[in-house]
Amino acid sequence: MAGVGVLFVLLLVLALAAPLVLYVLVRDERERDAANVADREAAERAARRDTRED
């Protein structure tokens, strides 16, 4: 019976920790991507360079 209680507590901790870990990962990714923001002209130039018409 004690094993069931330990398993329940472990699953409860994981269920509460998982969203927090995902939140931190998404927040860090957003901060990294904020440095790579381009204006419209730069984005259009980059898109034109990516396409080649042979």
C-alpha positions in Angstrom: 0.0 0.0 0.0 2.9 2.4 0.7 4.2 1.8 -2.8 0.9 3.1 -4.3 1.2 6.3 -2.2 4.8 6.9 -3.3 3.8 6.3 -6.9 0.9 8.7 -6.6 3.2 11.4 -5.1 5.8 10.9 -7.8 3.2 11.2 -10.5 1.7 14.3 -8.9 5.2 16.0 -8.7 5.8 15.1 -12.4 2.4 16.4 -13.4 3.1 19.7 -11.7 6.7 20.1 -12.8 6.2 19.3 -16.5 4.3 22.4 -17.4 6.8 24.6 -15.5 9.7 23.0 -17.4 8.0 23.5 -20.7 7.2 27.2 -19.8 10.9 27.8 -19.0 12.0 26.2 -22.3 9.6 28.2 -24.4 10.5 31.4 -22.6 14.2 30.8 -23.3 13.5 30.0 -26.9 11.5 33.2 -27.3 14.4 35.3 -25.9 16.9 33.6 -28.2 14.6 34.3 -31.2 14.1 37.9 -30.3 17.6 38.7 -31.4 16.9 37.3 -34.9 14.0 39.5 -35.8 14.3 41.1 -39.2 12.4 43.9 -40.8 10.3 43.4 -43.8 12.9 44.4 -46.4 15.6 42.2 -44.9 13.2 39.2 -44.8 12.2 39.8 -48.4 15.9 39.9 -49.5 16.6 36.7 -47.6 13.5 35.0 -49.2 14.7 36.0 -52.7 18.2 34.6 -52.0 16.6 31.3 -51.0 14.8 30.8 -54.2 16.6 30.1 -57.4 15.1 30.0 -60.8 17.1 27.8 -63.1 
